[in-house]
Amino acid sequence: MTSYDRVPYRSDPFPHSQPDRLKVLANIFGLEAPDVHTARVIELGCAAGNNIIPLAFNFPQSTFVGIDSSRVQIEAGLKTIADLGLKNIKLVAQDFRDMTADGGKFDYLICHGTV
């Protein structure tokens, strides 16, 4: 068990990472961003998922993936997902530095609070 497992990162919603906000910012800078209602979103360093789980709840036609190196955090998030009955989100206990291209393509990438 790592120190991160013993003293978990506080996982809260982070409004600046909302895909609809990211879409507006992309449009301001002249980029076409995918529709947030059907997007594929990944969060690197998702902790217990308290930022990405509400997004999955609010955008049921989108798909979400959360990656975090703490199995303890991921297990807490998976319990929340099961309690809410969400089918459009998965959380993976993995160091995101070990990700490969076969994980798929994403329309939005969220990453905050990582070191």
C-alpha positions in Angstrom: 0.0 0.0 0.0 1.4 3.4 -1.0 1.2 6.6 1.0 -1.4 7.8 -1.6 -3.5 4.8 -0.7 -3.2 5.6 3.0 -3.9 9.3 2.7 -6.0 9.6 -0.5 -6.1 12.8 -2.7 -9.3 14.7 -1.9 -11.5 14.1 -4.9 -14.0 16.9 -5.6 -15.8 18.2 -8.7 -13.5 20.7 -10.6 -15.7 23.1 -12.6 -12.9 24.3 -14.9 -12.6 20.7 -16.3 -16.3 20.4 -17.5 -16.3 19.3 -21.1 -18.9 22.0 -22.0 -16.6 24.7 -20.7 -13.7 23.1 -22.6 -15.8 23.2 -25.8 -16.5 26.9 -25.3 -12.8 27.6 -24.8 -11.9 25.6 -27.9 -14.5 27.6 -29.9 -13.1 30.9 -28.6 -9.7 29.8 -30.0 -11.1 28.8 -33.4 -11.2 25.1 -32.8 -14.1 22.8 -33.5 -14.7 20.7 -30.5 -16.9 17.5 -30.4 -20.4 17.6 -29.0 -20.2 17.1 -25.3 -23.4 15.1 -25.2 -21.9 12.2 -27.2 -18.2 12.7 -26.4 -15.5 10.2 -25.1 -13.9 11.8 -22.1 -10.9 10.5 -20.1 -9.6 11.9 -16.8 -6.0 11.1 -15.8 -5.5 11.0 -12.1 -9.2 10.7 -11.3 -8.8 9.7 -7.7 -12.2 8.4 -6.5 -13.9 9.8 -9.5 -15.7 12.7 -7.8 -15.0 15.0 -10.8 -15.8 12.5 -13.6 -18.7 10.6 -12.0 -21.0 13.7 -12.0 -20.1 14.2 -15.6 -21.1 10.7 -16.5 -24.4 11.3 -14.6 -25.1 14.5 -16.4 -24.1 13.3 -19.9 -25.6 9.8 -20.2 -24.9 9.5 -23.9 -21.2 10.2 -23.5 -18.6 7.7 -22.3 -16.1 8.3 -19.6 -12.9 6.7 -18.4 -11.0 7.5 -15.3 -7.5 6.4 -14.7 -5.7 6.5 -11.3 -2.8 4.6 -9.8 -4.5 4.1 -6.4 -6.5 0.9 -6.3 -8.1 2.2 -3.0 -9.4 5.3 -4.8 -10.6 3.4 -7.8 -12.5 0.9 -5.6 -14.3 3.8 -3.8 -15.2 5.3 -7.1 -16.5 2.0 -8.5 -18.8 1.6 -5.5 -20.2 5.1 -6.2 -20.7 4.2 -9.9 -22.5 0.9 -8.9 -24.7 2.8 -6.3 -25.7 5.3 -9.0 -26.2 2.5 -11.6 -24.1 4.3 -14.2 -23.2 2.3 -17.3 -21.3 5.0 -19.3 -18.2 5.2 -17.1 -15.3 2.9 -16.1 -12.5 3.5 -13.7 -9.2 1.8 -14.1 -6.4 1.3 -11.5 -3.4 2.0 -13.6 -0.5 4.5 -13.8 -1.5 6.7 -16.7 2.1 6.8 -17.8 1.7 3.1 -18.7 -1.3 3.7 -21.1 -1.0 2.6 -24.7 -2.7 3.7 -27.9 -5.1 0.6 -27.7 -7.0 2.4 -25.0 -8.9 4.3 -27.7 -9.3 7.9 -28.8 -10.9 10.6 -26.7 -12.5 13.9 -27.5 -11.7 15.5 -24.1 -8.8 14.9 -21.7 -9.0 16.1 -18.1 -6.0 16.2 -15.8 -5.6 18.2 -12.7 -4.0 17.8 -9.3 -1.4 15.3 -10.5 2.4 15.4 -9.9 
